[in-house]
Amino acid sequence: MDAEFPSAAYAMAFRGMLRDVVACHEFATVCQHLDIVPPSEDVDAYEHWDSHARVDAVRPVLSEIMATSDLAADVVHAISTGSRTDEGQLPDITALARACVTGTIIRLVAQGTLQVTP
């Protein structure tokens, strides 16, 4: 793990959430870009599988998560720009909102704090 994280547990949680919201084929590149030490091949295979299990747990409500994320992005965009019609930053804000909302819900479901019913 990277020494810049406050603890090994935080580093593992960070990498897990990152893996949950980044496309599988982009994960290694994103880690490299963020100066995150990649896991060993065995750990990587397990973490990859574990991420898919977490994402699969919220798949029944994924369309609702995306719709709510898009709504949150619209609200944040309107607040940050003072306009509901200037869409210059909206794609970036939407991507950020989707990552934050989806990552949070996936983590809460995985911890058992939140339950998903189809």
C-alpha positions, 0 to 999 in steps of 0.5 A: 500500500501507499505510505500516504494513507493514514492506515493499511485498513484505509488504504485497502478500503480506498483501493476497494472503493476505487476498484468498485467504481473504475472499469476493470480494464482501467484499474491498473492504469488509474492506480499507477496514475494515483501512485498507488502500489498495486497488489500482488497478482493473487491479491489482485485476482481476489480483490477483482472477484470481491469487487464484482461480488459487491457490485453484483449485490447492488445490480438490482437497483443500479438503474435507480442508483444512476438516476439518483446520482444524475439528480444529485449531479444536477443539484451540485451543478446548479449550486456550483454554477448558479445555473441550471442551463449552463452544462459546461461542467455537467458531464464531469460532475455527473461522473463524479456524482455517479462514482461517489453515490455508487461507491458509497452504496456498494460499501454500505451494502457490503458492510451490511448497513444497507440492504438491497431488495429487488 
